[in-house]
Amino acid sequence: MPVHSRGDKKETNHHDEMEVDYAENEGSSSEDEDTESSSVSEDGDSSEMDDEDCERRRMECLDEMSNLEKQFTDLKDQLYKERLSQVDAKLQEVIAGKAPEYLEPLATLQENMQIRTKVAGIYRELCLESVKNKYECEIQASRQHCESEKLLLYDTVQSELEEKIRRLEEDRHSIDITSELWNDELQSRKKRKDPFSPDKKKPVVVSGPYIVYMLQDLDILEDWTTIRKAMATLGPHRVKTERKSFCLSSHLLFGDFLSHLHTKPLPPHWFHFISEHYMQNCEKFFWSLCLM
């Protein structure tokens, strides 16, 4: 740098001057010594003059050393100020962003930053994809677990219900067996003859004309045939008198039967059967007898 070159030149010039002076002093001292030796040999009074010269020369050397020290101090201060100004200038360049010592590392740092930013973005995408895959795996696992638990619960409930049904079937079968045994026992007890049992009723003997409920068609036809045969075997006068008496009694009996139906009606299916089959035939028979 130019500042350093000027300082170095000054120091080298000053050093050369000091060497020239020192050489001259040495040359003069050698000459003085020669003269002193010659003078000593020549005259003994020259010793006093030599002491004075030595003292004078010593003082000159001291002055020269002090001057050199002063010059060194000035140069050092000047060098410090120059270095300080250079550092301040560099600092201002760095602050302004113009120093090459700052721009080159800054460019390297920016390039590294871009590379690391790109790598961080790729790593972020991979992490997000990994988290998404884990989330989907957890959802799928939870669904599969739920489905398996549902199937297991369904199988458990089905097996429990089948077991209950089987037990109920067994209980019903056992109850049927016990009920059959109980009915058989009851029937066997009923079949036994108990002379002291008051439940059996004696058949009631009915005299005179009567009506049998739930009479079959065949029985009605048999009765009708019997009546017709009896009418054919009897004489006409006797039949006429008997017909009149029978007609009167039959008419009264039919009226009593109708009054019985009004006061104490029969069940519907009984009344329907009697009204359609028996009552029509009886009424026709009664009116035919009355008209004869």
C-alpha positions in Angstrom: 0.0 0.0 0.0 1.3 3.6 -0.6 1.2 4.6 3.1 3.3 1.6 4.1 5.7 2.3 1.3 6.3 5.9 2.3 6.8 4.9 6.0 9.1 2.1 5.0 11.1 4.5 2.8 11.4 7.0 5.6 12.6 4.4 8.0 15.1 3.0 5.5 16.5 6.5 4.7 16.8 7.3 8.4 18.5 4.0 9.0 20.9 4.6 6.2 21.7 8.1 7.6 22.3 6.6 11.0 24.6 4.0 9.5 26.6 6.7 7.6 26.9 8.7 10.7 27.9 5.7 12.7 30.5 4.8 10.1 31.8 8.3 10.1 31.9 8.3 13.9 33.7 5.0 13.8 36.1 6.4 11.2 36.6 9.5 13.2 37.0 7.5 16.4 39.6 5.3 14.7 41.4 8.3 13.5 41.1 9.9 16.9 42.5 6.7 18.4 45.3 6.8 16.0 46.0 10.3 16.7 45.6 9.7 20.4 48.0 6.8 20.3 50.4 8.9 18.3 49.8 11.8 20.6 50.3 9.6 23.7 53.4 8.5 22.3 54.4 11.9 21.4 53.1 13.9 24.4 51.7 12.9 27.8 49.5 16.0 28.1 47.1 14.8 25.4 45.1 12.6 28.0 43.1 15.5 29.3 42.0 16.4 25.8 40.9 12.8 25.1 38.5 12.9 28.1 36.9 16.0 27.0 36.4 14.6 23.5 34.9 11.5 24.9 32.4 13.4 27.0 31.5 15.6 24.1 31.0 12.6 21.8 28.9 10.9 24.5 26.6 13.9 24.7 26.3 14.0 21.0 25.3 10.3 20.9 22.7 10.9 23.6 21.3 13.7 21.7 21.2 11.6 18.6 19.4 8.8 20.4 16.8 11.1 21.8 16.2 12.5 18.3 15.8 9.0 17.0 13.4 8.1 19.7 11.4 11.1 19.0 11.3 10.4 15.3 10.3 6.7 16.0 7.4 8.0 18.2 6.2 10.3 15.6 6.3 7.7 12.9 4.5 5.2 15.2 1.7 7.8 15.8 1.5 8.5 12.2 1.3 4.8 11.3 -1.4 4.3 13.9 -3.5 7.2 12.5 -3.1 5.9 9.0 -4.1 2.4 10.0 -7.0 3.7 11.9 -8.2 5.7 8.9 -7.9 2.7 6.8 -9.9 0.6 9.2 -12.6 3.3 9.4 -12.8 3.4 5.6 -13.2 -0.4 5.4 -15.8 -0.2 8.1 -17.8 2.4 6.1 -17.5 0.2 3.0 -18.7 -2.8 4.9 -21.6 -0.8 6.3 -22.5 0.5 2.8 -22.1 -3.0 1.4 -19.4 -2.2 -1.0 -16.4 -3.9 0.4 -15.1 -6.9 -1.6 -14.1 -8.6 1.6 -17.8 -8.4 2.7 -19.4 -9.0 -0.7 -17.7 -12.3 -1.5 -18.5 -14.1 1.8 -22.0 -12.6 1.6 -22.5 -14.1 -1.9 -21.3 -17.5 -0.5 -23.7 -17.2 2.4 -26.6 -16.3 0.2 -25.9 -19.3 -2.1 -25.7 -21.6 0.9 -28.9 -20.1 2.2 -30.7 -20.8 -1.0 -29.5 -24.3 -1.1 -30.5 -25.0 2.5 -33.9 -23.3 1.9 -34.5 -25.6 -1.1 -33.5 -28.6 0.9 -35.7 -27.5 3.8 -38.7 -27.1 1.4 -38.2 -30.6 0.0 -37.8 -32.0 3.6 -41.0 -30.2 4.6 -42.9 -31.7 1.7 -41.6 -35.1 2.5 -42.6 -34.7 6.2 -46.1 -33.5 5.2 -46.5 -36.5 2.9 -45.3 -38.8 5.6 -47.7 -37.3 8.1 -50.6 -37.6 5.6 -49.7 -41.3 5.0 -49.6 -42.0 8.7 -53.0 -40.2 9.1 -54.6 -42.3 6.3 -53.0 -45.5 7.8 -54.5 -44.7 11.2 -57.9 -44.0 9.7 -57.8 -47.2 7.7 -56.6 -49.2 10.7 -59.4 -47.7 12.9 -62.0 -48.5 10.2 -60.8 -52.1 9.9 -60.7 -52.5 13.7 -64.3 -51.1 13.9 -65.4 -53.6 11.2 -63.7 -56.5 12.9 -65.2 -55.5 16.2 -68.7 -55.2 14.6 -68.3 -58.6 13.0 -67.1 -60.1 16.3 -70.0 -58.5 18.2 -72.5 -59.7 15.6 -71.1 -63.3 15.9 -71.2 -63.0 19.7 -74.8 -61.8 19.7 -75.8 -64.4 17.1 -74.2 -67.2 19.1 -75.9 -65.9 22.3 -79.3 -65.8 20.6 -78.8 -69.2 19.1 -77.9 -70.6 22.5 -81.0 -69.0 24.0 -83.1 -70.4 21.3 -81.6 -73.8 21.8 -82.3 -73.6 25.5 -85.8 -72.5 24.9 -86.4 -75.3 22.5 -85.0 -77.7 25.0 -87.2 -76.2 27.7 -90.3 -76.4 25.4 -89.5 -79.9 24.5 -89.1 -80.9 28.2 -92.3 -79.0 29.0 -94.2 -80.8 26.2 -92.9 -84.1 27.5 -93.9 -83.2 31.1 -97.3 -81.9 30.0 -97.9 -85.0 28.0 -97.0 -87.1 30.9 -99.2 -85.0 33.1 -102.1 -85.3 30.7 -101.6 -89.0 30.4 -101.6 -89.3 34.2 -104.8 -87.2 34.4 -106.5 -89.2 31.8 -105.5 -92.4 33.5 -106.9 -91.0 36.7 -110.2 -90.0 35.0 -110.5 -93.4 33.5 -110.3 -95.0 36.9 -113.7 -95.8 38.4 -114.4 -94.0 41.6 -117.7 -95.1 43.2 -117.5 -92.2 45.6 -117.0 -89.5 43.0 -119.9 -87.1 43.0 -119.0 -85.6 39.5 -120.8 -88.2 37.5 -124.4 -87.3 36.9 -127.2 -89.6 36.3 -129.0 -89.4 33.0 -132.2 -87.3 33.2 -135.3 -89.1 32.0 -137.4 -86.7 29.8 -141.0 -87.5 29.1 -143.2 -86.0 26.5 -142.1 -84.1 23.4 -138.7 -82.4 23.5 -136.2 -80.7 21.2 -132.7 -81.9 20.7 -130.2 -79.2 19.9 -127.5 -79.7 17.3 -129.5 -82.4 15.6 -127.9 -83.8 12.4 -129.6 -83.8 9.0 -129.7 -87.6 9.0 -131.6 -87.7 12.3 -134.1 -85.2 11.0 -134.7 -87.3 7.9 -135.1 -90.4 10.0 -137.7 -88.6 12.2 -139.6 -87.4 9.1 -139.6 -90.9 7.7 -140.9 -92.4 10.9 -143.7 -89.8 11.1 -144.8 -90.4 7.5 -144.9 -94.2 8.1 -147.0 -93.7 11.2 -149.4 -91.5 9.3 -149.7 -94.1 6.5 -150.5 -97.0 8.9 -153.2 -95.1 10.8 -156.8 -94.6 9.6 -157.9 -91.3 8.1 -160.3 -90.4 10.9 -157.9 -91.3 13.6 -155.1 -89.6 11.8 -157.2 -86.4 11.5 -158.1 -86.3 15.2 -154.5 -87.2 16.1 -153.3 -84.6 13.6 -155.4 -81.9 15.2 -154.2 -82.8 18.7 -150.6 -83.2 17.5 -150.8 -79.9 15.6 -152.1 -78.1 18.7 -149.4 -79.6 20.9 -146.7 -79.1 18.3 -147.8 -75.5 17.8 -147.6 -74.9 21.6 -144.2 -76.7 21.7 -142.9 -74.5 18.9 -144.1 -71.4 20.6 -142.4 -72.5 23.8 -139.2 -73.1 21.9 -139.4 -69.6 20.3 -140.0 -68.0 23.7 -137.0 -69.9 25.1 -134.9 -68.5 22.3 -136.0 -65.0 23.1 -135.4 -65.3 26.8 -132.2 -67.3 26.7 -130.5 -67.2 23.2 -128.2 -69.9 22.1 -124.7 -69.4 20.7 -124.6 -68.0 17.2 -123.4 -71.2 15.4 -126.0 -73.2 17.2 -128.8 -70.8 16.3 -127.7 -70.6 12.7 -127.6 -74.4 12.3 -131.0 -74.8 14.0 -132.6 -72.0 12.1 -131.4 -73.2 8.7 -131.9 -76.9 9.1 -134.1 -77.9 11.9 -136.5 -75.0 12.3 -137.5 -74.8 8.7 -138.3 -78.5 8.6 -140.2 -78.5 11.9 -142.2 -75.4 10.9 -143.1 -76.9 7.6 -144.1 -80.1 9.3 -146.2 -78.3 11.9 -148.0 -76.2 9.4 -148.6 -79.2 7.1 -150.1 -81.0 10.0 -152.3 -78.1 10.8 -153.6 -77.7 7.3 -154.4 -81.4 6.8 
